[in-house]
Amino acid sequence: MDPADSFVPRHVFFTRGIGRDKNKLISFEKALRAARIQPYNIVNVSSILPPQAVELSIDEGLKRLKPGQIVFCVMSRGESDEFNRMVSASIGAAKPADSSHYGYLSEHHSFGQTEQVAGDYAEDLAAVMLATTLGISSFDIDHDWDARKNAFIMSGKIVETKSITATAVVEKQEEWTCVVAAAVFTD
């Protein structure tokens, strides 16, 4: 095996979580706990889904990790302590039909967006990034998401788009609410 290949993750899993606490950092820790990724040293990376990466369930992905391990992921994080504020964090994914080509992951965090709206936006971001690298010209950026998604899939070059989103409303005065969504890479 080429030594450079050892740095290319072979698997990915998706997770999300919500945490609440009067302390901002602890609300983040609780969100990581809810997402089940708190015992790892997380390193955020950019937006490339490695070629031939196989998606695992969270349970299968976690079996491949050890507490304290350095773990690479694409993470979206949103937080607020403003009473009644809606906060969201979403990861979008776009997988090419040709598994030897890389795909894209996007991270999106926002205020006031529902889970569906934030998820669709993140999914759209990933699909647009992949479409532009694949040379798909049959979509119009001004069309709504459903029209663009159909154009991506009909091109035959994008096989799947998806998203995972955590959304929450700040429920108490002087309490932080943190949401996270992540695509976690494993061997």
C-alpha positions, 0 to 999 in steps of 0.5 A: 500500500502506498503510504499516502493512502494511509492518510485517506479515510476509508469510512465515514459516519454522520451524527448530530447532537444538542447540548444545553448548559449555563456555560457555553463550553459545557453546552458544546461538550453536552452536544458532543456527548449527545452526538456520541463523539465527546471522547475523541480529539476532534480535528476539523477538516475541510469539505472533501468526501474521500473517493470510495469512502463507505458510509457506516452507521454511527454504531459501526463507526464508533466501533472503529474509534478509541477514546483519546484518538485523534479523529478527523471530521467535517463539523458544523456548530451553532450556539446561542444564549438568546432566549427563544432563538432557533439555532441549527447546524447541518452537514450536507453530502454529495456523492459522485456516481463514479466512486473513484472521484471525491465527493463533497461535504458542506457545513452550514450553521444558521439562526431561525431556520427549521431542520428541513430548511437548514438541511436542504441548504447544506445539501444544496451547497455540497451538490453545487460544489460537486457539480461544478467540479464534475462539469455539470452545466444542466442546472440553473443556480436560480432554480429552487433546490428541488429543480436543481437536485433533479438536474444533478441526479438526472446528469448521472454524475451525482448519485446521492445527496443527503444532510444531517441537521441538529436544530434547537430553540434556546428554552431558558434565559441565561442558558446556552444551547449548542447544536452540532452535526458532523461527518466523522472519518474512520479507517 
